[in-house]
Amino acid sequence: MQKRHQSITSFLLERAKKMKSVPGYRKLWIEAQDEGYRCGKNQVQRLLQEAGYRSCTALKPGYRGNPPIFRGLQK
């Protein structure tokens, strides 16, 4: 189970890095479903929270105030 969670978490964080926008857990959940991972929205949200990932919400259309936080993945 732990290995499966690590696999899903690494996939989600890599996919989030590749996207131009800052995706939330719902968009990343859809990406995981499309790739064949069997997981629920709540599981994706929990795994991202445990990894320290935070998306940001737009205050105005087209405005992104804070960049996403990728703890442990920065070089």
N, CA, C and O atoms as CSV, one atom per row, in Angstrom:
chain,resi,resn,atom,element,x,y,z
A,1,MET,N,N,0.829,-1.189,0.000
A,1,MET,CA,C,0.000,0.000,0.000
A,1,MET,C,C,0.872,1.250,0.000
A,1,MET,O,O,0.602,2.206,-0.728
A,2,GLN,N,N,1.926,1.235,0.827
A,2,GLN,CA,C,2.806,2.399,0.927
A,2,GLN,C,C,3.488,2.672,-0.417
A,2,GLN,O,O,3.633,3.826,-0.820
A,3,LYS,N,N,3.905,1.610,-1.103
A,3,LYS,CA,C,4.572,1.763,-2.404
A,3,LYS,C,C,3.602,2.358,-3.430
A,3,LYS,O,O,3.989,3.187,-4.253
A,4,ARG,N,N,2.352,1.929,-3.369
A,4,ARG,CA,C,1.330,2.449,-4.280
A,4,ARG,C,C,1.105,3.932,-4.033
A,4,ARG,O,O,0.981,4.704,-4.984
A,5,HIS,N,N,1.052,4.345,-2.763
A,5,HIS,CA,C,0.865,5.753,-2.426
A,5,HIS,C,C,2.044,6.582,-2.899
A,5,HIS,O,O,1.860,7.696,-3.389
A,6,GLN,N,N,3.259,6.052,-2.759
A,6,GLN,CA,C,4.438,6.777,-3.226
A,6,GLN,C,C,4.406,6.939,-4.738
A,6,GLN,O,O,4.790,7.985,-5.262
A,7,SER,N,N,3.954,5.915,-5.433
A,7,SER,CA,C,3.856,5.968,-6.889
A,7,SER,C,C,2.852,7.029,-7.331
A,7,SER,O,O,3.132,7.819,-8.232
A,8,ILE,N,N,1.695,7.043,-6.700
A,8,ILE,CA,C,0.667,8.033,-7.045
A,8,ILE,C,C,1.147,9.438,-6.704
A,8,ILE,O,O,0.961,10.362,-7.496
A,9,THR,N,N,1.757,9.611,-5.543
A,9,THR,CA,C,2.226,10.934,-5.122
A,9,THR,C,C,3.283,11.462,-6.070
A,9,THR,O,O,3.236,12.631,-6.452
A,10,SER,N,N,4.231,10.632,-6.456
A,10,SER,CA,C,5.268,11.103,-7.378
A,10,SER,C,C,4.673,11.464,-8.733
A,10,SER,O,O,5.089,12.445,-9.350
A,11,PHE,N,N,3.697,10.675,-9.203
A,11,PHE,CA,C,3.027,11.002,-10.452
A,11,PHE,C,C,2.310,12.347,-10.354
A,11,PHE,O,O,2.419,13.174,-11.259
A,12,LEU,N,N,1.582,12.567,-9.266
A,12,LEU,CA,C,0.817,13.803,-9.109
A,12,LEU,C,C,1.728,15.027,-9.062
A,12,LEU,O,O,1.435,16.044,-9.691
A,13,LEU,N,N,2.827,14.934,-8.324
A,13,LEU,CA,C,3.728,16.079,-8.200
A,13,LEU,C,C,4.451,16.367,-9.513
A,13,LEU,O,O,4.654,17.529,-9.867
A,14,GLU,N,N,4.838,15.325,-10.229
A,14,GLU,CA,C,5.486,15.536,-11.530
A,14,GLU,C,C,4.504,16.145,-12.530
A,14,GLU,O,O,4.867,17.027,-13.307
A,15,ARG,N,N,3.269,15.671,-12.503
A,15,ARG,CA,C,2.260,16.210,-13.423
A,15,ARG,C,C,1.954,17.663,-13.084
A,15,ARG,O,O,1.743,18.477,-13.983
A,16,ALA,N,N,1.927,17.994,-11.803
A,16,ALA,CA,C,1.670,19.371,-11.378
A,16,ALA,C,C,2.795,20.296,-11.832
A,16,ALA,O,O,2.545,21.444,-12.200
A,17,LYS,N,N,4.031,19.802,-11.808
A,17,LYS,CA,C,5.160,20.611,-12.258
A,17,LYS,C,C,5.091,20.899,-13.753
A,17,LYS,O,O,5.484,21.976,-14.199
A,18,LYS,N,N,4.590,19.930,-14.531
A,18,LYS,CA,C,4.552,20.069,-15.984
A,18,LYS,C,C,3.437,20.988,-16.466
A,18,LYS,O,O,3.526,21.535,-17.566
A,19,MET,N,N,2.395,21.166,-15.669
A,19,MET,CA,C,1.267,22.003,-16.086
A,19,MET,C,C,1.633,23.477,-15.973
A,19,MET,O,O,2.368,23.875,-15.069
A,20,LYS,N,N,1.115,24.283,-16.896
A,20,LYS,CA,C,1.393,25.717,-16.873
A,20,LYS,C,C,0.677,26.394,-15.713
A,20,LYS,O,O,1.228,27.287,-15.070
A,21,SER,N,N,-0.530,25.973,-15.455
A,21,SER,CA,C,-1.289,26.555,-14.353
A,21,SER,C,C,-0.921,25.847,-13.057
A,21,SER,O,O,-0.078,24.950,-13.049
A,22,VAL,N,N,-1.547,26.246,-11.978
A,22,VAL,CA,C,-1.326,25.612,-10.685
A,22,VAL,C,C,-2.568,24.779,-10.382
A,22,VAL,O,O,-3.561,25.301,-9.875
A,23,PRO,N,N,-2.513,23.483,-10.693
A,23,PRO,CA,C,-3.718,22.672,-10.568
A,23,PRO,C,C,-4.046,22.323,-9.121
A,23,PRO,O,O,-3.164,22.189,-8.272
A,24,GLY,N,N,-5.311,22.185,-8.876
A,24,GLY,CA,C,-5.775,21.717,-7.586
A,24,GLY,C,C,-5.910,20.203,-7.612
A,24,GLY,O,O,-5.598,19.552,-8.609
A,25,TYR,N,N,-6.380,19.655,-6.500
A,25,TYR,CA,C,-6.446,18.198,-6.404
A,25,TYR,C,C,-7.464,17.602,-7.363
A,25,TYR,O,O,-7.301,16.459,-7.789
A,26,ARG,N,N,-8.513,18.345,-7.717
A,26,ARG,CA,C,-9.526,17.792,-8.623
A,26,ARG,C,C,-8.957,17.577,-10.026
A,26,ARG,O,O,-9.189,16.536,-10.641
A,27,LYS,N,N,-8.209,18.569,-10.531
A,27,LYS,CA,C,-7.608,18.419,-11.850
A,27,LYS,C,C,-6.564,17.315,-11.846
A,27,LYS,O,O,-6.466,16.546,-12.803
A,28,LEU,N,N,-5.793,17.233,-10.787
A,28,LEU,CA,C,-4.785,16.184,-10.702
A,28,LEU,C,C,-5.430,14.813,-10.552
A,28,LEU,O,O,-4.888,13.819,-11.036
A,29,TRP,N,N,-6.563,14.747,-9.900
A,29,TRP,CA,C,-7.293,13.482,-9.774
A,29,TRP,C,C,-7.748,13.009,-11.151
A,29,TRP,O,O,-7.648,11.823,-11.466
A,30,ILE,N,N,-8.247,13.934,-11.972
A,30,ILE,CA,C,-8.671,13.575,-13.332
A,30,ILE,C,C,-7.480,13.079,-14.140
A,30,ILE,O,O,-7.595,12.099,-14.877
A,31,GLU,N,N,-6.333,13.747,-14.007
A,31,GLU,CA,C,-5.116,13.308,-14.696
A,31,GLU,C,C,-4.734,11.890,-14.267
A,31,GLU,O,O,-4.371,11.060,-15.101
A,32,ALA,N,N,-4.818,11.621,-12.970
A,32,ALA,CA,C,-4.474,10.287,-12.469
A,32,ALA,C,C,-5.444,9.236,-13.004
A,32,ALA,O,O,-5.026,8.136,-13.366
A,33,GLN,N,N,-6.730,9.566,-13.056
A,33,GLN,CA,C,-7.721,8.638,-13.587
A,33,GLN,C,C,-7.441,8.339,-15.062
A,33,GLN,O,O,-7.547,7.195,-15.504
A,34,ASP,N,N,-7.080,9.385,-15.818
A,34,ASP,CA,C,-6.789,9.208,-17.243
A,34,ASP,C,C,-5.555,8.335,-17.469
A,34,ASP,O,O,-5.467,7.640,-18.481
A,35,GLU,N,N,-4.604,8.364,-16.539
A,35,GLU,CA,C,-3.394,7.548,-16.654
A,35,GLU,C,C,-3.586,6.125,-16.153
A,35,GLU,O,O,-2.696,5.287,-16.301
A,36,GLY,N,N,-4.743,5.848,-15.560
A,36,GLY,CA,C,-5.036,4.485,-15.132
A,36,GLY,C,C,-4.855,4.222,-13.647
A,36,GLY,O,O,-5.005,3.081,-13.208
A,37,TYR,N,N,-4.541,5.233,-12.869
A,37,TYR,CA,C,-4.434,5.051,-11.422
A,37,TYR,C,C,-5.831,4.916,-10.838
A,37,TYR,O,O,-6.746,5.640,-11.230
A,38,ARG,N,N,-5.992,4.005,-9.917
A,38,ARG,CA,C,-7.276,3.822,-9.242
A,38,ARG,C,C,-7.192,4.504,-7.887
A,38,ARG,O,O,-6.613,3.966,-6.943
A,39,CYS,N,N,-7.768,5.680,-7.800
A,39,CYS,CA,C,-7.749,6.434,-6.548
A,39,CYS,C,C,-8.927,7.396,-6.548
A,39,CYS,O,O,-9.467,7.742,-7.599
A,40,GLY,N,N,-9.310,7.818,-5.362
A,40,GLY,CA,C,-10.419,8.743,-5.220
A,40,GLY,C,C,-9.927,10.168,-5.026
A,40,GLY,O,O,-8.746,10.409,-4.776
A,41,LYS,N,N,-10.859,11.107,-5.145
A,41,LYS,CA,C,-10.507,12.525,-4.968
A,41,LYS,C,C,-9.953,12.796,-3.577
A,41,LYS,O,O,-8.980,13.533,-3.418
A,42,ASN,N,N,-10.578,12.194,-2.576
A,42,ASN,CA,C,-10.124,12.429,-1.204
A,42,ASN,C,C,-8.730,11.864,-0.974
A,42,ASN,O,O,-7.938,12.447,-0.233
A,43,GLN,N,N,-8.426,10.742,-1.597
A,43,GLN,CA,C,-7.098,10.161,-1.452
A,43,GLN,C,C,-6.054,11.065,-2.104
A,43,GLN,O,O,-4.981,11.279,-1.541
A,44,VAL,N,N,-6.363,11.594,-3.286
A,44,VAL,CA,C,-5.442,12.511,-3.966
A,44,VAL,C,C,-5.225,13.749,-3.118
A,44,VAL,O,O,-4.094,14.213,-2.972
A,45,GLN,N,N,-6.289,14.285,-2.562
A,45,GLN,CA,C,-6.173,15.473,-1.714
A,45,GLN,C,C,-5.296,15.180,-0.490
A,45,GLN,O,O,-4.441,15.992,-0.138
A,46,ARG,N,N,-5.496,14.041,0.153
A,46,ARG,CA,C,-4.714,13.679,1.331
A,46,ARG,C,C,-3.240,13.477,0.986
A,46,ARG,O,O,-2.365,13.936,1.720
A,47,LEU,N,N,-2.961,12.800,-0.118
A,47,LEU,CA,C,-1.574,12.558,-0.517
A,47,LEU,C,C,-0.852,13.867,-0.843
A,47,LEU,O,O,0.318,14.040,-0.502
A,48,LEU,N,N,-1.552,14.777,-1.501
A,48,LEU,CA,C,-0.937,16.070,-1.822
A,48,LEU,C,C,-0.686,16.890,-0.562
A,48,LEU,O,O,0.337,17.566,-0.455
A,49,GLN,N,N,-1.604,16.836,0.385
A,49,GLN,CA,C,-1.408,17.550,1.648
A,49,GLN,C,C,-0.223,16.981,2.416
A,49,GLN,O,O,0.569,17.731,2.986
A,50,GLU,N,N,-0.101,15.664,2.434
A,50,GLU,CA,C,1.018,15.035,3.126
A,50,GLU,C,C,2.350,15.375,2.471
A,50,GLU,O,O,3.376,15.458,3.147
A,51,ALA,N,N,2.336,15.573,1.141
A,51,ALA,CA,C,3.564,15.911,0.420
A,51,ALA,C,C,3.900,17.398,0.553
A,51,ALA,O,O,4.988,17.822,0.164
A,52,GLY,N,N,2.976,18.188,1.099
A,52,GLY,CA,C,3.225,19.616,1.276
A,52,GLY,C,C,2.859,20.459,0.073
A,52,GLY,O,O,3.234,21.630,0.005
A,53,TYR,N,N,2.132,19.891,-0.880
A,53,TYR,CA,C,1.728,20.634,-2.075
A,53,TYR,C,C,0.570,21.556,-1.748
A,53,TYR,O,O,-0.396,21.150,-1.103
A,54,ARG,N,N,0.668,22.793,-2.194
A,54,ARG,CA,C,-0.415,23.764,-2.021
A,54,ARG,C,C,-0.662,24.446,-3.351
A,54,ARG,O,O,0.257,25.018,-3.938
A,55,SER,N,N,-1.885,24.391,-3.828
A,55,SER,CA,C,-2.224,25.152,-5.019
A,55,SER,C,C,-2.620,26.551,-4.565
A,55,SER,O,O,-2.838,26.790,-3.377
A,56,CYS,N,N,-2.711,27.463,-5.510
A,56,CYS,CA,C,-3.132,28.810,-5.139
A,56,CYS,C,C,-4.409,29.141,-5.888
A,56,CYS,O,O,-4.630,28.662,-7.000
A,57,THR,N,N,-5.233,29.948,-5.284
A,57,THR,CA,C,-6.477,30.361,-5.903
A,57,THR,C,C,-6.292,31.742,-6.503
A,57,THR,O,O,-5.569,32.578,-5.960
A,58,ALA,N,N,-6.945,31.970,-7.614
A,58,ALA,CA,C,-6.830,33.257,-8.294
A,58,ALA,C,C,-7.741,34.268,-7.604
A,58,ALA,O,O,-8.925,34.004,-7.392
A,59,LEU,N,N,-7.188,35.413,-7.260
A,59,LEU,CA,C,-7.994,36.468,-6.676
A,59,LEU,C,C,-8.827,37.166,-7.744
A,59,LEU,O,O,-9.988,37.514,-7.525
A,60,LYS,N,N,-8.210,37.361,-8.897
A,60,LYS,CA,C,-8.889,37.951,-10.041
A,60,LYS,C,C,-8.659,37.013,-11.225
A,60,LYS,O,O,-7.698,36.243,-11.219
A,61,PRO,N,N,-9.514,37.063,-12.226
A,61,PRO,CA,C,-9.291,36.197,-13.386
A,61,PRO,C,C,-7.926,36.472,-14.018
A,61,PRO,O,O,-7.601,37.609,-14.360
A,62,GLY,N,N,-7.141,35.412,-14.165
A,62,GLY,CA,C,-5.833,35.532,-14.788
A,62,GLY,C,C,-4.727,35.957,-13.844
A,62,GLY,O,O,-3.591,36.122,-14.291
A,63,TYR,N,N,-5.000,36.143,-12.560
A,63,TYR,CA,C,-3.987,36.592,-11.603
A,63,TYR,C,C,-3.617,35.453,-10.676
A,63,TYR,O,O,-4.484,34.832,-10.062
A,64,ARG,N,N,-2.347,35.188,-10.581
A,64,ARG,CA,C,-1.850,34.170,-9.652
A,64,ARG,C,C,-0.884,34.865,-8.700
A,64,ARG,O,O,0.176,35.332,-9.116
A,65,GLY,N,N,-1.246,34.930,-7.446
A,65,GLY,CA,C,-0.445,35.646,-6.471
A,65,GLY,C,C,0.753,34.864,-5.974
A,65,GLY,O,O,1.876,35.366,-6.015
A,66,ASN,N,N,0.538,33.648,-5.508
A,66,ASN,CA,C,1.614,32.861,-4.921
A,66,ASN,C,C,1.973,31.710,-5.844
A,66,ASN,O,O,1.080,31.040,-6.363
A,67,PRO,N,N,3.262,31.464,-6.062
A,67,PRO,CA,C,3.640,30.301,-6.854
A,67,PRO,C,C,3.375,29.027,-6.059
A,67,PRO,O,O,3.303,29.079,-4.831
A,68,PRO,N,N,3.226,27.884,-6.731
A,68,PRO,CA,C,2.984,26.640,-5.995
A,68,PRO,C,C,4.211,26.264,-5.159
A,68,PRO,O,O,5.337,26.650,-5.471
A,69,ILE,N,N,3.965,25.515,-4.111
A,69,ILE,CA,C,5.038,25.098,-3.220
A,69,ILE,C,C,5.295,23.608,-3.466
A,69,ILE,O,O,4.408,22.773,-3.291
A,70,PHE,N,N,6.528,23.296,-3.875
A,70,PHE,CA,C,6.930,21.913,-4.088
A,70,PHE,C,C,8.018,21.608,-3.066
A,70,PHE,O,O,9.204,21.671,-3.392
A,71,ARG,N,N,7.637,21.282,-1.845
A,71,ARG,CA,C,8.627,20.981,-0.813
A,71,ARG,C,C,9.301,19.647,-1.123
A,71,ARG,O,O,8.645,18.663,-1.466
A,72,GLY,N,N,10.595,19.640,-0.997
A,72,GLY,CA,C,11.339,18.419,-1.219
A,72,GLY,C,C,11.658,18.129,-2.664
A,72,GLY,O,O,12.425,17.207,-2.942
A,73,LEU,N,N,11.103,18.875,-3.592
A,73,LEU,CA,C,11.374,18.642,-5.003
A,73,LEU,C,C,12.173,19.776,-5.625
A,73,LEU,O,O,12.550,19.689,-6.793
A,74,GLN,N,N,12.439,20.832,-4.875
A,74,GLN,CA,C,13.202,21.940,-5.420
A,74,GLN,C,C,14.670,21.556,-5.461
A,74,GLN,O,O,15.173,20.850,-4.587
A,75,LYS,N,N,15.346,22.037,-6.497
A,75,LYS,CA,C,16.776,21.731,-6.633
A,75,LYS,C,C,17.624,22.791,-6.008
A,75,LYS,O,O,18.851,22.693,-6.031
